Amino acid sequence: MKTLLTHRLSQSEIMQLCASTQGEHNDNLKEELYQLTLDADRRVATNALWVFTHFSAVDNEWLYAKHDQLIDRCLKEKDTTKLRLMLNLLLRQPYTEEAIRTDFIDFCLTRLADTKSPYAVRAQCIKLAYVQMRYWPELLNELCQTLEMISCEHLSPGLRSAWRQVMKRIQNDNRDK
């Protein structure tokens, strides 16, 4: 598997890797692929993460057990591509009121307001902040204030879209209460 991940992957190669790891009977291959996300070779690690972003919803559930590990990795990651891919994987995971991590909420709030962070990372952090903070009105108010603060700056179309989506959800949440 590592050999395949050492070069630029085509769409058919990604689909081939997804197919070869699908189903519970291939959990050992999913684990092998996950371990390759930690590889010292940046290309191998990013390609392995890229493959996970193409997993079906059912196979993606396997990653739920890696939730805290992915968050820990995001908190330390310096490589923007790896960070963006891991945030993408975390966006596909469920967030419950009981299992919220305040360090990750702080990370998301800091990153979404950081004008030096790439737009994609900021947009993902807006969405991740919302899915974590939606359970508490006081935290939603904090998120809303942070989003209002960044609305004054020039936002890329993708960042503006994430901003609008989350603001609409917050307004709907407030209306439902």
Summary of the structure (lengths in Angstrom):
residues: 177
radius of gyration: 17.3
end to end distance: 49.9
largest distance: 53.2
contacts: 497
relative contact order: 0.08
helix: 76%
strand: 0%
